[in-house]
Amino acid sequence: MVIRRRVAGKFKLACTKGKPQLRVSFITQVSCCPQRGAILLFLAVFLSSSGCAFLSPSQPVPSPSAPTTLAPQLLASLDTRRQALTSLRGLARVVYSDPQEKGTAKQAIAVAVPNHFRLELFSPIGIALLTACDGNTLAAYFPQEKAMYRGSATPFNIARFIRIPLSSHDITGLLLGLPVLPAHGEAGAARVDPHTGWYQLNLTFSGYETHSLWFEQKDLLLMRWEVRTNDGTVLSRVILADYRKVNGQYFPFEIVLSDMQEKQEAAIYYERVELNPRLSDSLFTLRPIPGVQEIDVDTFSGEQRVGVF
């Protein structure tokens, strides 16, 4: 692994009335860790098919349509999945890339709703970074540095270690393959996307941005999720693919996050997944370890970063 240090830099956090949204800006360098790895990604290629037909000039081109009751049905399918998925334990290959670099690493993942996660990032010589969050406190342990960083589980503190400035609730949802939507959205009518054949549903939030969701038609599985500005600019995208049945329910073994503006992408390729295991609360906390230095990250400056990658 390549070692790179970074003392300062910027990441973006899209907020609406104080709530962090999905606009992801990944941190590409770090300030004080000797390992290098990658967190989260794959490139998605969308295939569209087209057909040809001879139409007279007066004949209108048919437009895709969907049942008028479909929008509530699609939202209900998401609620059903949220109720059915409460925890996960798995092993994944994580990949990160941007225009300058690319990396990959193995990662053990454990999450429990609403906001608990534990991430163990492996290097060739063992665990490079262990991050645990119980929704209130974030702890990050670097075994080789003999350092334990601890602080509030804010999006900015989370981004110091895993690149993504999202809340613990948002990260838990994403790792479970579920979209994290702001409250009080206004749903438009669902339509059939002529390019993919998927159902498309747009949700507008307070007039400032639109979340577009795509579902395949047979089982109403979520395939894509985009956040756009009012002028149609795509800010971020999540792609879910390779659905497989686990314990009787479908789960995406590929979850991709992309920052369209910064041309940065990250993905999880799950290799093993266990759904709804019983996970102890102690799994998401890290106790002080004798001989390991404790460091309070709440005292750090706004842009100071620590972490592998």
MIMIRO-165649 format. One line per 4 residues: number of its first residue (from 1); their letters; for each residue x, y, z of C-alpha. Coordinates in steps of 0.001 Angstrom, whole numbers, always signed. Layout:
! MIMIRO-165649
NUM = A = X,Y,Z  ...
This chain:
! MIMIRO-165649
1 = MVIR = +0,+0,+0  +1156,+3529,-766  +1523,+5940,+2132  +298,+9493,+1713
5 = RRVA = -300,+12209,+4258  -2522,+15232,+4066  -2811,+18078,+6541  -5519,+20155,+4892
9 = GKFK = -8113,+19840,+2217  -11792,+20243,+1591  -14828,+18093,+1490  -18367,+19146,+735
13 = LACT = -21478,+18498,+2733  -24774,+19396,+1145  -27135,+20532,+3899  -30751,+21523,+4014
17 = KGKP = -31899,+23139,+7204  -29069,+21443,+9061  -29616,+17941,+7697  -26683,+16424,+5740
21 = QLRV = -27690,+15131,+2362  -26194,+12679,-47  -23877,+14994,-1953  -20655,+13149,-1384
25 = SFIT = -17168,+14557,-1732  -14632,+11872,-949  -11388,+12610,+874  -8527,+11439,-1273
29 = QVSC = -5616,+11923,+1131  -5086,+11786,+4852  -3029,+13542,+7439  -1528,+11114,+9877
33 = CPQR = -1763,+7462,+9027  +910,+5286,+7414  -1366,+3026,+5456  -3239,+3587,+2254
37 = GAIL = -6316,+1856,+1093  -9615,+2601,-551  -13162,+2959,+529  -16180,+2069,-1471
41 = LFLA = -16958,+1758,-5629  -17552,+540,-9189  -18289,+2108,-12564  -21819,+1389,-13748
45 = VFLS = -22598,+1027,-17416  -26201,+1460,-18373  -27488,-391,-21406  -30471,+950,-23230
49 = SSGC = -32211,-648,-26143  -34104,+966,-28924  -36364,-218,-31683  -37386,+1211,-35020
53 = AFLS = -40865,+1688,-36435  -42215,+3617,-39375  -44630,+6328,-38281  -46556,+8678,-40461
57 = PSQP = -45957,+12380,-39757  -49393,+12698,-38168  -48974,+9683,-35883  -47857,+10693,-32335
61 = VPSP = -44995,+8859,-30677  -46407,+6894,-27750  -45167,+8029,-24342  -44385,+5641,-21474
65 = SAPT = -47031,+5418,-18825  -47480,+3762,-15438  -50486,+3080,-13207  -51657,+6159,-11348
69 = TLAP = -51395,+4258,-8067  -47772,+3302,-8675  -46062,+6128,-6761  -47549,+5116,-3384
73 = QLLA = -46780,+1492,-4222  -43093,+2261,-4864  -42761,+4233,-1633  -44501,+1422,+230
77 = SLDT = -41971,-1068,-1166  -39144,+1016,+320  -40887,+1118,+3697  -41317,-2653,+3578
81 = RRQA = -37600,-3135,+2936  -36711,-783,+5786  -38838,-2805,+8156  -37400,-6100,+6893
85 = LTSL = -33702,-5055,+7079  -32562,-4225,+10591  -28942,-5395,+10648  -26168,-6781,+8472
89 = RGLA = -22838,-8507,+8855  -20624,-9121,+5850  -17304,-9059,+4061  -16741,-6793,+1083
93 = RVVY = -14157,-5616,-1383  -14123,-1838,-1399  -12787,+256,-4264  -12087,+3952,-4562
97 = SDPQ = -11158,+5949,-7658  -10846,+9502,-8872  -9120,+11061,-11908  -5707,+10712,-10233
101 = EKGT = -5767,+7401,-8389  -7481,+4133,-7570  -7234,+1630,-4736  -8920,-1428,-3276
105 = AKQA = -9059,-3250,+61  -11035,-5832,+2016  -13433,-4650,+4680  -15591,-6359,+7301
109 = IAVA = -18906,-4546,+7793  -21499,-4691,+10546  -24488,-2339,+10791  -27644,-2112,+12861
113 = VPNH = -30489,+346,+12507  -30915,+3144,+13065  -27330,+4451,+13260  -24807,+1806,+14367
117 = FRLE = -21894,+694,+12218  -18545,-1051,+12574  -15962,-1126,+9770  -12734,-3140,+9853
121 = LFSP = -10352,-2285,+7041  -7685,-4897,+6323  -4133,-4418,+5107  -1679,-7187,+4087
125 = IGIA = -413,-7284,+7674  -3720,-7175,+9531  -6325,-4611,+10495  -5321,-1149,+9296
129 = LLTA = -8287,+715,+10768  -11192,-245,+13013  -14068,+2268,+13134  -17077,+1872,+15422
133 = CDGN = -20092,+4110,+15958  -23049,+3694,+18315  -24898,+6675,+16899  -23521,+9094,+19488
137 = TLAA = -19813,+8377,+19776  -17360,+7596,+16992  -14140,+5703,+17717  -11347,+4898,+15267
141 = YFPQ = -8478,+2611,+16265  -5195,+2384,+14368  -3410,-725,+15714  -81,+46,+14068
145 = EKAM = -58,+3615,+15346  -1308,+2523,+18779  -3766,+5414,+18622  -7477,+5600,+19395
149 = YRGS = -9395,+8602,+18087  -12689,+9315,+19774  -15352,+12010,+19471  -18929,+12909,+18620
153 = ATPF = -20483,+11005,+15708  -20949,+14080,+13537  -20722,+13963,+9732  -17497,+15971,+9852
157 = NIAR = -15843,+13610,+12336  -17015,+10586,+10363  -15484,+12080,+7204  -12093,+12349,+8926
161 = FIRI = -11828,+8560,+8876  -13982,+7119,+6083  -14068,+9985,+3559  -17828,+10372,+3394
165 = PLSS = -19369,+13341,+5265  -22685,+11713,+6119  -24461,+11085,+9387  -24272,+7696,+11086
169 = HDIT = -27935,+7185,+10182  -27197,+7850,+6494  -24207,+5489,+6415  -26203,+2692,+8038
173 = GLLL = -28941,+3099,+5443  -26530,+3098,+2529  -24716,-23,+3710  -28115,-1735,+3924
177 = GLPV = -28887,-674,+339  -31652,+1712,+1367  -31991,+5349,+240  -31769,+8040,+2876
181 = LPAH = -34391,+10628,+1989  -35165,+13946,+3661  -38512,+14272,+5376  -41613,+15858,+3847
185 = GEAG = -40919,+15199,+184  -43529,+15731,-2500  -43880,+12724,-4805  -44631,+13250,-8461
189 = AARV = -46338,+10725,-10713  -44334,+7605,-11544  -43395,+6931,-15148  -41612,+4288,-17171
193 = DPHT = -38102,+5376,-18120  -37898,+4655,-21873  -34125,+4143,-21702  -34049,+1513,-18960
197 = GWYQ = -37612,+189,-18787  -37577,+882,-15035  -40173,+2801,-13099  -38944,+6295,-12261
201 = LNLT = -40248,+8306,-9312  -39231,+11899,-8550  -39440,+13336,-5039  -39110,+17100,-4578
205 = FSGY = -38004,+18514,-1228  -38885,+22113,-387  -38244,+23127,-3977  -34466,+23033,-3616
209 = ETHS = -33606,+19579,-4992  -35109,+16456,-6487  -34398,+12848,-5576  -35047,+10473,-8480
213 = LWFE = -35539,+6774,-7775  -35569,+3971,-10346  -37185,+578,-9668  -37187,-2513,-11839
217 = QKDL = -40712,-3534,-12706  -40959,-7170,-11623  -40041,-7012,-7926  -39848,-3207,-7528
221 = LLMR = -36190,-3426,-6518  -34399,-80,-6229  -31767,+167,-8990  -30668,+3795,-8986
225 = WEVR = -31005,+6934,-6901  -29932,+10435,-7960  -29955,+13843,-6316  -30414,+16790,-8694
229 = TNDG = -30632,+20537,-8431  -33599,+22506,-9717  -31844,+23041,-13048  -31381,+19291,-13546
233 = TVLS = -27684,+19048,-12597  -26922,+15632,-11104  -25038,+16083,-7839  -24707,+12496,-6713
237 = RVIL = -25761,+9015,-7678  -26154,+5649,-5966  -26356,+2501,-8054  -27549,-807,-6638
241 = ADYR = -26922,-3984,-8610  -26325,-7739,-8427  -29395,-8455,-6316  -29317,-11907,-4736
245 = KVNG = -31688,-13654,-2372  -30422,-13836,+1199  -32661,-15312,+3884  -35592,-15074,+1515
249 = QYFP = -35179,-11417,+547  -33297,-9648,-2220  -30162,-7690,-1352  -27804,-5684,-3635
253 = FEIV = -24290,-7107,-3539  -22996,-4003,-5365  -23589,-534,-3939  -21965,+2375,-5741
257 = LSDM = -21652,+5994,-4682  -20592,+8735,-7097  -19908,+12423,-6764  -20728,+13592,-10264
261 = QEKQ = -19244,+17053,-9817  -15856,+15924,-8481  -15703,+12763,-10649  -15021,+10611,-7595
265 = EAAI = -16553,+7213,-7048  -16593,+4575,-4358  -18204,+1144,-4227  -18851,-1862,-2066
269 = YYER = -18735,-5326,-3612  -20159,-7607,-966  -18658,-11096,-976  -20556,-12505,+1986
273 = VELN = -23708,-11122,+3582  -25731,-12152,+6604  -29002,-10279,+7010  -30622,-9496,+10343
277 = PRLS = -28048,-11171,+12608  -28281,-10483,+16324  -25527,-7963,+17017  -24545,-6887,+20501
281 = DSLF = -24450,-3166,+21268  -20888,-3664,+22519  -19813,-4403,+18937  -20309,-721,+18083
285 = TLRP = -18202,+705,+20901  -14454,+579,+21497  -13143,+634,+25038  -9805,+2239,+25949
289 = IPGV = -6890,-140,+25425  -3875,-150,+27769  -835,+1288,+26021  -2927,+2957,+23295
293 = QEID = -3041,+6751,+23152  -6517,+8331,+23376  -7053,+11378,+21124  -10114,+13641,+21231
297 = VDTF = -11147,+14456,+17647  -13662,+17048,+18817  -10699,+19346,+19462  -9504,+19097,+15850
301 = SGEQ = -9850,+21917,+13378  -12638,+21737,+10816  -10525,+20303,+7976  -8082,+18103,+9840
305 = RVGV = -8293,+14497,+8694  -7039,+11221,+10036  -7383,+7876,+8363  -6354,+5213,+5965
309 = F = -6808,+5956,+2248
